[in-house]
Amino acid sequence: MSPRVGKTLANFLDIIGDMPRSQREKQFRKCALYDLHPEFFEANFAKYPVIMLDLKTSCPKSFDDTPSSICGSMLSATEKHIAMLRQLVSGAYDEYGDLHLDKRAVQREKECIDSLITKFDRFGSTIDFNSSHIQTLSGMIPNLMKILYRIFGRRSVLIVDEYDAPFMSALCHVKDADEQARIQQTYSEFLCESLKNNKHLHSGILVGVFDVRGIGLGSGLNNVDSYMAHSGFAGTRLTENPFQHAFGFTIHDVWGLINDYVDNQWPHRPAITSLELGRFKRDLLVGCIQHFDGYRIGQAHHVFNPHAILSLIRELRLVKLLTDIDYSRYSFWTETGSMKVVETIKASSAQDLSRYC
């Protein structure tokens, strides 16, 4: 998946996961998913524990930094569930009454829960991390999944956001090839511990820039399906990419947002004539095309950077003239990557290169 498509998906799933069940259900019933697949919705909605593992900030610049980086990501991913387990072992069941938990299972698993909480607290305190901690760190999420399965009777979904960030960080910041390989191997093993042959895992979603096969992670996992934002499924022609209209702002979306804001919310609208207003909106659209268009999905579908468009429109209240707009302030996507990653790719043909994209 592309970086921003993936980020939108991961953030959406995380935000939805924090909502009360009734609110989540209300939001989803407004979506096409419910209209098109009501049986699938009813069978799967809010049925699985979800663990969100974000590796964006887990970018060690040396192998010595790797254990502490993994620990930070693991603590953030498991924090909510550990807090829930603390309450359950203390007998505070009322808050989780809609989760259909097995209270007797909580008591049976008390020793395992206490052990997991103890490890969590120990890793959360200030300790000197080294490679000897990696195996225990790697087992935290699988052990959490096992406990959740025994308490709720459901396997977990693991979402790994920016799973390839540590791999790219190693390529960009670590000069020694052997040290690069050690960092990448450690992260591969860390992810595979949770994703491979884990009977308590329902499914895993890995969101990132590179195809898992392009960085060698795919060989460590079972039954991997790769969905590429720019090309769709493997072997799909660009003209048949099923995802090309599923995300991003098109020119029609941007024009609609500009019209809605300028006509209904822009505070300087009463001060100009209708003719000037129409010219202002058209010139604003041209500026957006010149600065924020250019992200091509599929063969011909162009999308605008949603973050840039929304940020620009939000700050239009401060703008009286088009000359007051500094479009360069909103070019977020150009600042999120590094050419060093591309430079490391050794491809003998365009077909080889496409495996990484």
Secondary structure per residue as TSV (DSSP state, phi and psi in degrees):
chain	resnum	aa	ss	phi	psi
A	1	M	-	360.0	155.4
A	2	S	-	-73.9	160.4
A	3	P	H	-60.2	-44.7
A	4	R	H	-80.0	-31.6
A	5	V	H	-61.8	-46.3
A	6	G	H	-62.0	-44.0
A	7	K	H	-60.7	-42.2
A	8	T	H	-61.1	-44.5
A	9	L	H	-62.6	-49.6
A	10	A	H	-64.3	-43.5
A	11	N	H	-64.1	-39.9
A	12	F	H	-60.9	-47.5
A	13	L	H	-64.4	-36.3
A	14	D	H	-69.1	-43.5
A	15	I	H	-63.9	-44.9
A	16	I	H	-60.5	-38.7
A	17	G	H	-64.5	-25.4
A	18	D	H	-84.1	-11.4
A	19	M	S	-77.3	151.1
A	20	P	-	-60.3	151.3
A	21	R	H	-54.7	-43.9
A	22	S	H	-62.8	-38.5
A	23	Q	H	-70.4	-39.9
A	24	R	H	-60.4	-45.2
A	25	E	H	-63.1	-40.0
A	26	K	H	-62.5	-42.5
A	27	Q	H	-65.5	-44.2
A	28	F	H	-69.9	-29.4
A	29	R	T	-69.6	-10.6
A	30	K	T	-88.8	-8.4
A	31	C	S	-93.1	160.9
A	32	A	H	-63.6	-27.0
A	33	L	H	-55.4	-43.6
A	34	Y	H	-71.6	-39.5
A	35	D	H	-65.4	-40.2
A	36	L	H	-85.9	-31.9
A	37	H	-	-135.6	62.2
A	38	P	H	-62.1	-35.8
A	39	E	H	-67.7	-41.8
A	40	F	H	-61.8	-41.8
A	41	F	H	-60.7	-50.4
A	42	E	H	-63.8	-32.9
A	43	A	H	-77.4	-24.3
A	44	N	H	-121.5	-13.6
A	45	F	T	-63.9	126.0
A	46	A	T	54.0	34.3
A	47	K	-	-99.5	-13.5
A	48	Y	S	-125.7	138.8
A	49	P	-	-62.9	138.2
A	50	V	E	-119.2	129.0
A	51	I	E	-114.9	124.6
A	52	M	E	-105.9	111.4
A	53	L	E	-107.9	112.1
A	54	D	E	-104.0	117.4
A	55	L	-	-102.2	10.0
A	56	K	T	-59.4	-43.6
A	57	T	T	-89.1	-1.2
A	58	S	-	-92.1	73.4
A	59	C	-	-127.1	77.9
A	60	P	-	-65.9	144.3
A	61	K	S	-100.3	2.6
A	62	S	S	-157.7	164.0
A	63	F	G	-66.1	-31.8
A	64	D	G	-63.2	-27.0
A	65	D	G	-81.9	-11.8
A	66	T	H	-61.6	-48.0
A	67	P	H	-58.4	-44.2
A	68	S	H	-68.5	-33.4
A	69	S	H	-66.5	-44.2
A	70	I	H	-62.3	-40.1
A	71	C	H	-62.1	-44.4
A	72	G	H	-59.3	-42.5
A	73	S	H	-67.2	-41.5
A	74	M	H	-64.8	-42.7
A	75	L	H	-62.6	-42.4
A	76	S	H	-65.2	-38.0
A	77	A	H	-69.0	-34.4
A	78	T	H	-102.0	-5.0
A	79	E	H	-56.9	-47.2
A	80	K	H	-63.8	-40.9
A	81	H	H	-71.5	-36.3
A	82	I	H	-64.2	-41.5
A	83	A	H	-60.7	-39.7
A	84	M	H	-64.7	-43.9
A	85	L	H	-64.4	-36.0
A	86	R	H	-58.3	-43.6
A	87	Q	H	-69.3	-39.7
A	88	L	H	-65.5	-42.2
A	89	V	H	-70.3	-19.1
A	90	S	T	-87.4	-2.1
A	91	G	T	93.9	7.1
A	92	A	-	-86.2	82.2
A	93	Y	-	-91.4	-21.3
A	94	D	G	-58.2	-39.2
A	95	E	G	-65.1	-21.0
A	96	Y	G	-115.2	27.7
A	97	G	G	-64.7	-25.7
A	98	D	G	-87.6	5.5
A	99	L	G	-97.6	-0.9
A	100	H	-	56.5	48.0
A	101	L	-	-83.3	157.9
A	102	D	-	-97.8	104.4
A	103	K	H	-63.2	-35.4
A	104	R	H	-67.4	-34.1
A	105	A	H	-65.8	-34.4
A	106	V	H	-60.6	-43.0
A	107	Q	H	-69.2	-38.9
A	108	R	H	-64.0	-35.6
A	109	E	T	-93.2	9.7
A	110	K	H	-57.2	-40.9
A	111	E	H	-64.3	-43.0
A	112	C	H	-66.9	-39.3
A	113	I	H	-64.5	-45.5
A	114	D	H	-60.6	-39.7
A	115	S	H	-64.0	-42.3
A	116	L	H	-66.0	-41.5
A	117	I	H	-64.3	-39.9
A	118	T	H	-61.7	-44.3
A	119	K	H	-64.2	-41.3
A	120	F	H	-59.6	-46.9
A	121	D	H	-64.9	-37.9
A	122	R	H	-66.0	-42.9
A	123	F	H	-70.6	-24.7
A	124	G	H	-78.7	-16.7
A	125	S	S	-85.3	171.9
A	126	T	-	-80.1	109.1
A	127	I	-	-133.4	160.1
A	128	D	-	-85.7	106.2
A	129	F	-	-77.9	144.5
A	130	N	-	-148.1	179.6
A	131	S	G	-62.5	-20.0
A	132	S	G	-68.6	-17.7
A	133	H	G	-86.1	-13.3
A	134	I	H	-62.5	-41.8
A	135	Q	H	-63.5	-42.1
A	136	T	H	-66.7	-41.3
A	137	L	H	-60.3	-42.1
A	138	S	H	-66.1	-25.1
A	139	G	H	-87.4	-7.2
A	140	M	H	-64.8	-48.7
A	141	I	H	-68.4	-45.2
A	142	P	H	-58.8	-39.3
A	143	N	H	-66.8	-36.8
A	144	L	H	-63.4	-43.0
A	145	M	H	-60.2	-40.5
A	146	K	H	-61.8	-44.4
A	147	I	H	-65.9	-43.2
A	148	L	H	-62.1	-37.4
A	149	Y	H	-64.9	-43.4
A	150	R	H	-69.5	-28.8
A	151	I	H	-84.2	-42.9
A	152	F	H	-105.7	-12.1
A	153	G	S	72.3	20.5
A	154	R	-	-131.7	139.3
A	155	R	-	-75.3	159.1
A	156	S	E	-96.8	156.5
A	157	V	E	-105.8	129.7
A	158	L	E	-111.3	120.0
A	159	I	E	-105.0	121.3
A	160	V	E	-110.0	107.1
A	161	D	E	-88.8	133.2
A	162	E	T	52.1	51.2
A	163	Y	T	-60.2	-25.0
A	164	D	T	-93.1	-0.2
A	165	A	H	-58.1	-44.0
A	166	P	H	-63.9	-34.2
A	167	F	H	-66.6	-43.2
A	168	M	H	-69.0	-36.7
A	169	S	H	-62.6	-40.9
A	170	A	H	-62.7	-40.9
A	171	L	H	-65.2	-36.2
A	172	C	H	-82.6	-35.1
A	173	H	H	-112.8	-15.0
A	174	V	-	-107.4	120.6
A	175	K	-	-82.2	-35.7
A	176	D	-	-74.9	123.6
A	177	A	H	-63.8	-38.1
A	178	D	H	-65.7	-38.9
A	179	E	H	-69.0	-38.4
A	180	Q	H	-55.7	-47.9
A	181	A	H	-63.4	-37.9
A	182	R	H	-65.4	-42.6
A	183	I	H	-63.2	-47.5
A	184	Q	H	-65.3	-38.7
A	185	Q	H	-65.5	-39.2
A	186	T	H	-63.6	-43.3
A	187	Y	H	-69.1	-36.2
A	188	S	H	-60.3	-45.4
A	189	E	H	-66.4	-37.3
A	190	F	H	-61.7	-45.6
A	191	L	H	-70.2	-42.3
A	192	C	H	-66.1	-27.4
A	193	E	H	-59.4	-35.5
A	194	S	H	-91.1	-26.9
A	195	L	H	-102.7	-23.3
A	196	K	S	-103.8	131.2
A	197	N	S	52.7	36.4
A	198	N	-	-102.6	105.2
A	199	K	T	-71.4	-9.6
A	200	H	T	-99.3	7.4
A	201	L	E	-99.9	124.4
A	202	H	E	-78.4	-51.5
A	203	S	E	-163.2	157.1
A	204	G	E	-121.0	141.0
A	205	I	E	-120.8	116.1
A	206	L	E	-106.9	120.4
A	207	V	E	-111.6	127.7
A	208	G	-	-171.0	-171.9
A	209	V	S	-87.0	-47.4
A	210	F	S	-90.7	149.0
A	211	D	-	-62.4	137.0
A	212	V	T	-58.1	-28.1
A	213	R	T	-72.4	-26.6
A	214	G	T	-72.4	-22.5
A	215	I	T	-111.4	9.5
A	216	G	T	84.9	5.0
A	217	L	-	-78.1	-29.4
A	218	G	G	-58.7	-32.0
A	219	S	G	-67.9	-19.1
A	220	G	G	-92.4	-0.8
A	221	L	S	-120.3	161.4
A	222	N	S	-107.7	144.9
A	223	N	S	53.2	54.5
A	224	V	-	-92.8	126.8
A	225	D	-	-110.1	131.0
A	226	S	-	-109.6	127.6
A	227	Y	E	-118.1	113.0
A	228	M	E	-99.4	128.9
A	229	A	T	-62.4	-37.1
A	230	H	T	-83.8	-21.2
A	231	S	T	-129.5	-7.9
A	232	G	E	83.0	-142.7
A	233	F	E	-75.2	160.1
A	234	A	T	-58.7	131.9
A	235	G	T	84.6	-1.7
A	236	T	-	-81.8	136.4
A	237	R	-	-72.5	149.5
A	238	L	G	-56.3	-36.1
A	239	T	G	-69.3	-15.5
A	240	E	G	-111.5	12.7
A	241	N	-	-59.7	116.4
A	242	P	T	-74.1	-11.1
A	243	F	T	-98.7	-6.5
A	244	Q	T	-66.5	-21.3
A	245	H	T	-109.4	13.0
A	246	A	S	-94.4	-4.3
A	247	F	S	-157.9	173.4
A	248	G	S	78.6	165.7
A	249	F	B	-97.4	124.9
A	250	T	-	-85.0	174.7
A	251	I	H	-63.2	-32.1
A	252	H	H	-68.6	-38.1
A	253	D	H	-63.4	-44.5
A	254	V	H	-64.8	-43.1
A	255	W	H	-62.6	-38.9
A	256	G	H	-65.1	-41.5
A	257	L	H	-65.4	-41.3
A	258	I	H	-63.0	-48.1
A	259	N	H	-61.3	-44.4
A	260	D	H	-62.9	-44.4
A	261	Y	H	-71.9	-49.1
A	262	V	H	-64.4	-40.7
A	263	D	H	-72.7	-33.6
A	264	N	H	-112.8	-21.8
A	265	Q	T	-129.1	-18.5
A	266	W	-	-65.7	119.6
A	267	P	T	-68.0	-18.4
A	268	H	T	-95.5	4.1
A	269	R	G	-59.1	-43.1
A	270	P	G	-63.3	-16.7
A	271	A	G	-86.4	-5.1
A	272	I	S	-125.9	157.9
A	273	T	-	-76.7	167.4
A	274	S	H	-62.1	-37.9
A	275	L	H	-64.7	-44.6
A	276	E	H	-66.8	-35.5
A	277	L	H	-64.2	-45.0
A	278	G	H	-62.1	-41.1
A	279	R	H	-65.9	-38.9
A	280	F	H	-61.0	-44.8
A	281	K	H	-67.4	-41.3
A	282	R	H	-64.8	-43.1
A	283	D	H	-66.4	-33.8
A	284	L	H	-66.0	-41.6
A	285	L	H	-62.9	-43.1
A	286	V	H	-60.0	-41.6
A	287	G	H	-62.0	-39.6
A	288	C	H	-65.5	-39.9
A	289	I	H	-63.1	-42.7
A	290	Q	H	-67.6	-31.2
A	291	H	H	-107.4	-27.2
A	292	F	H	-118.6	-7.4
A	293	D	-	-83.1	172.0
A	294	G	-	116.5	-1.8
A	295	Y	E	-95.6	103.3
A	296	R	E	-95.1	129.8
A	297	I	E	-119.2	128.1
A	298	G	T	74.3	-148.8
A	299	Q	T	-88.0	-39.8
A	300	A	T	-136.8	0.7
A	301	H	E	-85.3	114.2
A	302	H	E	-98.8	139.8
A	303	V	E	-125.7	151.3
A	304	F	B	-96.0	155.8
A	305	N	-	-69.4	108.9
A	306	P	H	-60.0	-41.0
A	307	H	H	-60.8	-43.4
A	308	A	H	-64.7	-45.2
A	309	I	H	-62.4	-47.9
A	310	L	H	-66.3	-38.3
A	311	S	H	-65.1	-41.7
A	312	L	H	-62.8	-48.2
A	313	I	H	-65.1	-37.4
A	314	R	H	-61.6	-32.4
A	315	E	G	-95.8	5.1
A	316	L	G	-64.7	-18.9
A	317	R	G	-62.2	-22.8
A	318	L	G	-91.0	-2.5
A	319	V	-	-104.2	126.7
A	320	K	S	-104.1	-31.8
A	321	L	S	-129.5	152.1
A	322	L	G	-60.3	-30.5
A	323	T	G	-67.1	-13.6
A	324	D	G	-80.4	-10.4
A	325	I	-	-88.7	127.1
A	326	D	-	-107.2	93.8
A	327	Y	G	-62.8	-27.5
A	328	S	G	-63.4	-20.1
A	329	R	G	-68.2	-18.2
A	330	Y	G	-111.6	10.5
A	331	S	-	-86.6	69.1
A	332	F	-	-68.0	-37.3
A	333	W	G	-66.2	-29.7
A	334	T	G	-70.6	-10.8
A	335	E	G	-107.9	7.1
A	336	T	S	-104.4	0.4
A	337	G	-	-131.6	175.3
A	338	S	-	-136.7	136.7
A	339	M	H	-70.9	-13.9
A	340	K	H	-60.4	-35.7
A	341	V	H	-64.0	-44.4
A	342	V	H	-65.0	-37.7
A	343	E	H	-64.9	-24.4
A	344	T	H	-82.0	-14.0
A	345	I	-	-76.9	123.4
A	346	K	-	-104.4	101.4
A	347	A	-	-122.0	133.1
A	348	S	S	-91.8	-9.4
A	349	S	S	-156.0	166.2
A	350	A	H	-62.6	-30.7
A	351	Q	H	-67.6	-40.0
A	352	D	H	-62.2	-45.3
A	353	L	H	-62.5	-33.9
A	354	S	H	-65.1	-19.7
A	355	R	T	-66.8	-23.3
A	356	Y	T	-92.7	-4.8
A	357	C	-	-122.6	360.0
